[in-house]
Amino acid sequence: VRTSVTQGTGRITKYEYYKDGSRVTTVSSSSTSDYYTFTGLSPDTSYTFKVYVYDSNGLYDYDYVTVRTDDIEPPRVLLYEYDTTANSVKVRASATKGTGSISRYDYYQGSTYKGRNSSSSTTDYYTFSGLSANTSYTFKVYVYDSNGLSDYDTVTVRTESNTPPSVLLYEYDTSSNSVEVRASATKGTGSISRYDYYQNGSYKGQNYSSSTTNYYTFTGLSPNTYYTFKVYVYDNNGLSDYDTVSVKTDGHADGFTTEGGCKVYYSGGSKVMNGWIWSESNPRGWYYLSGGCVQTGWINSCASGCPSCWYYTDSTGKMLTGYQTINGKDYYLAKYNDSAGQNLPEGCLYTGWIKDCSYGCSSCMYWGNQNETKNLATSGTIGCYKFNNRTCATYTCGGTSTGGGGGSYTTTCTCFCYAKGDSYAQPKKTYYGYSTCYSACTSNGFATGSGSCS
């Protein structure tokens, strides 16, 4: 209240203030104007305030006024959607003060209390989390002031739909028997949880990871082969995406190696499955493969367009050539560019008469015979031509020098009768004893000459 005084003969000395007949206070003052505030009143209530003013002569005057206090004004609030995802909503509360000052904000999801922010600010934020995607929610805020008065507002918000993650699969590192891939994912509304990997449609493994980059190595692959790899990426909402990549493994290094217990050969990055191959190492020579494995021992094959021929490869798989003793038996296997007389491919087993000069003589003649078990006849059935001894053919038979032999005989020898003009053909018959041989040759119409078989 304000008191305005007109001074009398004395000077002003004090003011006494009353509320509804009860003295509240005394203020000493010589001023002709004074102010006083009555506090602790109730809202919307009538009060009678009175003032007595005194001067230096002890004289006084008084006046009074009746006043109704104002009604208390509560705060006001509006609630707005501020930011929304598939599983959360952030709201903004905007308040206006009433009679009192703002003291706190209480937040509700539906009718369920969720949290409180104690704040005197007229703007406040709150995030509701753990929500379901594509769902409508009603949120409410109560604002309170220092007088205990409040206001509230609501807002209805629909959460966003979940978006799945996305992924791209790339070849990262490749060898002849393995491929490492790299999966590059982009999050959707959820977070990445795992990667599942497939090879040609078959599940191979998974990596649990929240990273957007992941690596996986497929092993046990075949060289020089195309594979299709697939990855599925999953997020914590159960949503997924996939991508595929086709990769060709590197070719195997050229040369020999061992696979599955057999010796194999790679050429140009690919495994040789069948036929003859030439290798410069391990050791240098020809090798025969069947079903992808190097073969050892006797091999019946045809090389360079020849009729079927027998070959022999040693324990390494290398083709043998020339004179060889195999399992105690002697054989002749064609050598490259030799002059044995049968014009067979290298390594092919010779049968019949063999012309060779490997042992220091000219035009040596040897005999080979292969039966079904691939064993040559021994010297006991060959006679004068001793293949096992590999002796050049010149000797004296019955006192007469003949073109062919394998030792020194004085009274008997073994003769071979040829068809006329067939220089190196297999003999038609074999006879023992000179005279028997001569007469047999003559009687059977074979050519003879100089008293000896020719």
JOBEL-V54290 format. One line per field, one symbol per residue. ss: DSSP state (H for helix, E for strand, - for the rest). Layout:
ss: ???
This chain:
ss: -EEE-------EEEEEEEE--EEEEEEE----EEE----------EEEEEEEEEE----EEEEEEEEE-------EEEEEEEEE---EEEEEEEEE-----EEEEEEEE--EEEEEEE----EEEEEEE------EEEEEEEEEE----EEEEEEEEE-------EEEEEEEEE----EEEEEEEE-----EEEEEEEE--EEEEEEE----EEEEEE-------EEEEEEEEEE----EEEEEEEEE------EEEEE--EEEEEE--EE---EEEEE-----EEEEEE--EE--EEEEE-------EEEEE----EE--EEEEE--EEEEE---------------E--EEEEE-------EEEEE-E-----E--HHHH------------EEE--EEE------E----EEEE-----------EEEE-HHHHHHHHHH----EE--EE-
